[in-house]
């Protein structure tokens, strides 16, 4: 009891120290196990501030605009078999990514997000070069229903988008006094509803959010959503993961400008039906 009374007040501090040490050990293991990873380069987003020395060592610097320039970037879980991609994100711009099922859209979005997070916590990244500024990140990649709470799949989507709008509406000021911009990464907006309603809702959402200090990358199967680039080509851009259909489906896993032309669901289903009949 004497020991308890003496040291109980220190337990919270001890737990914090142990947790921090555990995180440091994990980060050291990560660096040791991945010598192929490279250090990210941090920029302020302001040409004047970038002339200062050691900007890359100051991850806390404020950023008036989004800078994201990745070369040969890939997801760490894929290792040597990864297909690497170059990609740049401009401030207040939106990138609509189309492609067939299993073509690489979701993995690509995750690659962008996870490498940014790794860089921001001081870890090396999985790219030849990654030049980034400090900005806020909001992602919606995998929503799910919740029977215990009476939340349907579509309702979960709406709740996540509501969180996104609230997140974008809450200004966070950087060290230079400037509000930090936001990057949103969305994998299929409004999953769980019919195609026409989903397209109209997705278009409405993007038109509304585009008036905020936000940039976005949106993966979608709705090819008509790509028409937003025709209306406002200076801010909306189309990229795709194309496939080739022949005796079998060929996946390149390379992101290229444009809109996907080939889809594979009907093709693969036909193969299953034909093999079943045989």
ZIJONOR-V100517 format. One record per residue. SS is DSSP state (hx for helix, st for strand, lp for the rest). PSI is psi as a letter, one per 20 degrees, with the letter a starting at -180 (* if undefined). Layout:
BEGIN
<<SS/PSI> <SS/PSI>>
END
This chain:
BEGIN
<<lp/h> <hx/g> <hx/g> <hx/g> <hx/h> <hx/g> <hx/i> <hx/h> <hx/i> <hx/i> <hx/g> <hx/g> <hx/g> <hx/g> <hx/h> <hx/g> <hx/g> <hx/g> <hx/g> <hx/g> <hx/h> <hx/g> <hx/g> <hx/g> <hx/g> <hx/g> <hx/h> <hx/g> <hx/g> <hx/g> <hx/g> <hx/h> <hx/i> <lp/m> <lp/i> <lp/i> <lp/q> <st/q> <lp/p> <lp/q> <st/p> <st/p> <lp/r> <lp/i> <lp/i> <lp/p> <hx/h> <hx/g> <hx/h> <hx/i> <lp/i> <lp/q> <lp/q> <lp/k> <hx/h> <hx/i> <hx/i> <lp/n> <lp/i> <lp/j> <lp/q> <lp/q> <lp/o> <lp/i> <lp/r> <lp/p> <lp/p> <st/o> <st/o> <st/p> <st/p> <st/l> <st/q> <lp/r> <lp/p> <hx/h> <hx/i> <hx/h> <hx/c> <hx/h> <hx/j> <lp/q> <lp/p> <lp/q> <st/q> <st/q> <st/p> <st/q> <st/p> <lp/q> <lp/p> <lp/k> <lp/q> <st/p> <st/o> <st/o> <st/o> <st/r> <st/r> <lp/r> <lp/p> <lp/j> <lp/i> <lp/j> <hx/g> <hx/g> <hx/h> <hx/g> <hx/g> <hx/h> <hx/g> <hx/g> <hx/g> <hx/h> <hx/h> <hx/g> <hx/g> <hx/g> <hx/g> <hx/h> <lp/j> <lp/j> <lp/q> <lp/r> <st/r> <lp/m> <lp/q> <lp/g> <st/q> <st/o> <st/o> <st/q> <lp/r> <lp/p> <lp/r> <st/q> <st/p> <st/p> <st/q> <st/n> <lp/h> <lp/n> <lp/q> <lp/q> <lp/r> <st/n> <hx/h> <hx/h> <hx/j> <lp/k> <st/o> <lp/r> <hx/g> <hx/h> <hx/h> <hx/h> <hx/g> <hx/g> <hx/h> <hx/g> <hx/h> <hx/g> <hx/g> <hx/g> <hx/g> <hx/h> <hx/g> <hx/h> <hx/i> <lp/o> <lp/p> <lp/p> <st/p> <lp/a> <lp/h> <lp/j> <lp/i> <lp/q> <st/p> <lp/p> <lp/r> <st/p> <st/p> <st/p> <st/o> <st/p> <st/n> <lp/o> <lp/p> <lp/l> <lp/q> <lp/j> <lp/r> <lp/r> <hx/g> <hx/g> <hx/h> <hx/g> <hx/g> <hx/g> <hx/h> <hx/g> <hx/g> <hx/g> <hx/g> <hx/h> <hx/h> <hx/g> <hx/h> <lp/i> <lp/i> <lp/r> <lp/m> <st/q> <st/q> <st/q> <st/p> <st/o> <st/p> <st/q> <lp/i> <lp/n> <hx/h> <hx/i> <hx/h> <hx/i> <hx/i> <hx/h> <hx/h> <hx/h> <hx/h> <lp/m> <lp/i> <lp/i> <lp/h> <st/p> <st/q> <st/p> <st/q> <st/r> <st/o> <st/q> <st/r> <st/p> <st/p> <lp/c> <lp/h> <lp/r> <st/p> <st/p> <st/p> <st/h> <st/k> <st/p> <st/p> <st/q> <st/q> <lp/a> <lp/p> <lp/p> <lp/h> <lp/p> <lp/q> <lp/i> <hx/g> <hx/g> <hx/g> <hx/h> <hx/h> <hx/g> <hx/h> <hx/g> <hx/g> <hx/h> <hx/h> <hx/h> <hx/h> <lp/*>>
END
